[in-house]
Amino acid sequence: MKQFTLNNFVRKNILALQPYISFRDHNEFNAPILMDANESPFGECNRYPDSTQKVLKNKLSELKNISSNQIAVGNGSDELIDLIIKIFCEPKKDSILMMNPSFAMYGFYATINENAVVKLDLNNKFQIEKEEFLKVTQENQPKVFFLCSPNNPTGNSIEDIEFYIQNFDGIVVVDEAYIEFSDQKSSLELLEKYPNLIVLQTFSKAWGMAGARVGIAYASKEIIRFINTVKAPYNVNSLSQELVLKNIDQQDQFSESLEIFSQKENG
């Protein structure tokens, strides 16, 4: 991989964008009366959620052994996919690369953002042909590569993921929505080595919380800063944050989902 300079890949208007800052999240005075957001004083969910998701990020930091400033929380992985395209892909100019077949939403959000979608056909073992990958990337020069492993819908893990991270001149997004159902190691261990890497995980599958809509992006603190700048202020609601925290502590549904994997392996 060539020397990677993040700002060369971020859209110029995003580089200049100032994030929305909630007064409450940065309130140094710890005001006993909260009037800044015009909330009702009544009701069980009358307060806006923590827009920084500080408690949840600290919990995920402990769980994954990754710094909290390398974590972004989204309204499902779908929101994070959309934000990544918006941050890095100039409409009507840049393209994304995705495997074929793979998760349709990569192409869906790229098309909404007026970006071309380059598809990399998998071989008869549902793996990427390295020679074809190098050819396609050289010819099209896509800005972002969405690599889903285990892949949706084929179910198999992609071999030698590090090769594609090394040899892609742009942002590589490894979507690990189904990583708990794989014997493959998570690409989280490659984050410190590759500044162009983003790893997506979710609480929708093995954790059994699809209805909560909570996805996670792990990346360099610089990439995470851009994601937090572009995201909506209160993108993940309080109930979902509380449910995820509770289930991380209990891990009941997670254990039940891993039992599914065990039964599959045992035939």
Buried (B, 14 or more C-beta within 10 A) or exposed (E): EEEBEBEEBBBEEBEEBEEEEBEBEEEEEEEEEBEEEEEEEEEEEEBBBBBBBEEBBEBBBEEBEBBBBBBBBBBBBBBBBBBBBBBBBBEEEBBBBBBEBBBEBBBBBBEEBEBBBBBBEBEEEBBBBEEEBBEBBEEBEBBBBBBBBBBBEBEBBBEEBBBBBBBBBBBBBBBBBBBBBBEBEBBBEBBEEBBBBBBBBBBBBBBBBEEBBBBBBBBBEEBBBBBBBBBEEBBBBBEBBBBBBEBBEEEEBBEEBBEEBEEEEEE
